Amino acid sequence: MSLAIICVVMTVGSIDYLTILESQSTYPLFLALFPIAGILILSCVAETGRPPKDLMEAESELVSGHMTEYSGVAFAFFFLAEYSMKLFKGIFITVLLFGCANPLPFVF
């Protein structure tokens, strides 16, 4: 994932996300860096730990893993962190590759 992000930064020539957005005003980087975009999207999906990329947990840990020991507020915080990371990665990919300054227009 880091190498894909570095390819985007080297293509634009800046690490500032506003500069990355301005450079995509006429031509999105997704079209220019199609293989890199695929690698970045697949690596973000794999890092979330959801099916079909949920092999971070062994079969024995599915029943007696760390999530079975938590309940209530602690369990809610773990799931809040997991789903907020998915939201962040979606916004990050949208800004980095598709050039959208407001990826969630219905929220902001």
Stockholm file with secondary structure:
# STOCKHOLM 1.0

chainA/1-108         MSLAIICVVMTVGSIDYLTILESQSTYPLFLALFPIAGILILSCVAETGRPPKDLMEAESELVSGHMTEYSGVAFAFFFLAEYSMKLFKGIFITVLLFGCANPLPFVF
#=GR chainA/1-108 SS CHHHHHHHHHHHTCCCHHHHHHHTSSSCHHHHTHHHHHHHHHHHHHHHTCTTSCTTSCHHHHHHSGGGGCCTHHHHHHHHHHHHHHHHHHHHHIIIIICCSCSCTTTC
#=GC SS_cons         CHHHHHHHHHHHTCCCHHHHHHHTSSSCHHHHTHHHHHHHHHHHHHHHTCTTSCTTSCHHHHHHSGGGGCCTHHHHHHHHHHHHHHHHHHHHHIIIIICCSCSCTTTC
//
